Amino acid sequence: MAGKTSQVSQEVTSDQVIQFLEAHPNFIDQRPELLAKLKFSHQVVGATSLIERQIQVLREEQAMARQRFEHLAGNAELNQRLLEKMEKFTIELLDCRSAQPMVSRAHLLIKDLFGLQGSQILIAEAIHPDLTKGVLRCNADHVSRLVELVARRPSYLGQCPDWLQELTQLSGAATGSIALVPLALEQGAGYLLLISREEARFQNDMGSDFLSYLAALIGRLMERLE
């Protein structure tokens, strides 16, 4: 019988003990004599009893929850500021009566509102010939390269390729990272190029939803305004 009891006890796993105690949280309270037999390893400085250890664990969990809350609150504040900037950007562009002033205004707002080094609009040679300022015309070879650059993702985020630096005459020292976002023009290929001094500003693993909104708004207005 003793051997059988020993065999059964050996078959009880630590996971089963944990599950049992979780299902019966008052088990030790109902059997206080067990406290004299149980051993607790206090590896946390200042924990001299099970109750103190539990309190310290709760405090640590509370601190972690507070950190998560502060992180979420910080993100909410950043999102609110971004929405306010997007609203200002949209309203000011919608107030423009023609395409050229709209494009010029868009470049100024992108720089002032979003703290970027600058921006450019890259379009094929035959698209919107009336636009002259703030627009860089691209030949068929350059358009093909731009299309390839954004073929894998909706937008290209990262370091500026050497050929694009040469095309746009950007200084490598002033170009930490770029975002290349399609304008979604009906007439052909067109892109909004955003330029930042910071290498970490635009990275490949970042989302580009709000950048796509900026580019789509500019593209729609380019085609609707004379």
N, C-alpha and C positions, 0 to 999 in steps of 0.2 A: 504493500500500500504506500509506503514511504517513497519507494522508487517511482511509482505512478504519479504521486503528487509532485515530486521533483520534476518529472518529465513534463507535466502539464504546465508548471510554473515557468519552465524554460521556453515553452512555446508562446508565452505571452510576450508580445513585442512592445517596445517603447512607444510606438505609435498608438497601440491599443490602450496603453496606460494614459497617454495624453488625451485620446478621444474620450475615455471614461471620465477623467477629471474635468474635461470641458463640459461634459454632459451632466456632471454632478459637482458644481463649484463649491457646494457646502460640505463635501465629503469629509474634509479634514476637521471642519468645525464640529461635526457630529462625532468625530473620533479623536479628541484632543490628545489621547495617549500616543498617537502616531508621531506627534511633534517631537517626543523624546527620542524617537528612533530614527527620524529622518535627519539627513545631513544636507546643509546648504553651503555652497561655496560662494563666499562673498568676494568677488573680484573687483567690485566697484568701491572706490574710496568712500568711506563714510557710512557704508551699509552694514549695520550690526545686527539686523534682525530681518525676518521675512517681511514684516510689515513695512520697514524702512526701504527694503529692496523694491517692494511693490510700488511704494510711493515714488521712488526714484525713477522706476520704469515709466510710471504714469507721467511724471514731469518731462521725461525725455520725449514721450509720445506727444505731449502737449506742445513742446517746443518745436517738434517737427511739423505738427499741424499748423502752428503759428507761422512757421516759415513758408509752408505751402500757401497759406492764406495771403501772406504778404506778397508772395510771388504772383498769385492770381490778381491781387489788387493792383500791383505794379503793372501787370499786363493790361488790365482794364483801363488804367490811366493812359498808358501809351496808345492803346486802341482808340480811346476817346480823342486824344490829340491828333491822331492820324485822320480820324473821321472829320474833325474840324478843318484840317488842312485840305482834305479831299473835297469838302463842301466848298471852301473858298476857291479852290482850283476850278471846280466845275462851274460855279456861278460866274466867275470872271471870264472864262472862255465862252460861255453861252451869251454873254453880253456883247461879244465881238460881232461886227456886222459883215466882215469879209475875211477871207482865208489868211491873207498875209499878216494883218494885225493879230489874228488869233494865234498863228504860229509863233510870232515874235513874243507875244504875251505868255504863251505856254513855256518857252525857254526861260523867261525871267522868273515865272512862278516856280518852276521846277528847281531852279537854283536857290531862290529865296526861301521857299516853304520847306523843302526837303534837304537843304544843306548839302547839295551836290556841287561838284566842280563845274559841271555844265551839262549840256545835252545837245544833240544834233538829230535831224531827221534825214534819213537816208532813203532815197527813192530812185526808181528807174528813170532814165533820161526822158522818156516820153510822157511821164505822169505829171499833171498839173504844171504845165510850163509857165503859168502866171506866177508861181511862187519862186522868189529869188533869194530872200533872206532867211537864214536859219535852216536852209535845205542844202544837202549835198547830193548832187546827181551821180548815179552809179552806172557804169557800163554793164553789158551783159555778163562779163566775167565776174565782176564784183557782185552783181546780184546773185549769180550762181553760188558764190562763196557764202554770201549772207544766208541764203536759203539752206545751205548745207549746215551752217553753224547752228541754226535753230531746228534742225530736222528731228533731233532726238527728244527735245523738250519744247514746250510752248515758248519759252524764252531762254536766251543764253545768259548765264550769270557766271562771272569769273574773271580771269585775267584776259587782257586785251591781246588778241593775236597780233603778231608783228605786221602782217599785211594790212590789218585794219588800222593799226596805229599809223602806218604810212599813208593809207588812203585818207584818213581823217586829219592827218598832220597833228596828231596828239603827241605830247611830250611824255615819254615813258616815266619820268620822275613824278609827273603830276597825275598819272593814271594808275591808281592802285588796283581798281577793279571796275568792271563795266556791266551794264545790263543791256541786252539787245532784245527789244520786244516788238513783235509784228504790229503794224498799224491796222491790219485787216482791211486794206483798201480793195474796192471792187475793181479798180482799173489795173492793178498789178502789185508787184512787190514794193513794200515800204516798211521802214523800221524806225522805231524810236530808240536812240542810243543815249543811255544815261551814264555819266562819268563821275567816278568818285576817287578821291585821293587815298581812301582807306582800302587796304587789301581785303579786309574782312567785311566790307559793306555789302558786296554782292558775291555770294558763294553758290556753288552748284546745288547744294542740298537745301537751299532756301525756297520758300514759296514765292510765287510771282503773281498772285491774284490782283493785288492793288496796282502793280506795274502794268498788267494787262488792261486794267480799267483805264489808266492814264492814256495808254497808247490807243485803245479803242475809241476813247472820247475824241482825241486829236484826229484820228483817222476819219471818224464820222463827220466831224465838223469840216475837215478839209474837203470832203466830197459834197457837203451840203451848202457851204458858203461859196460865193463867187470870188 
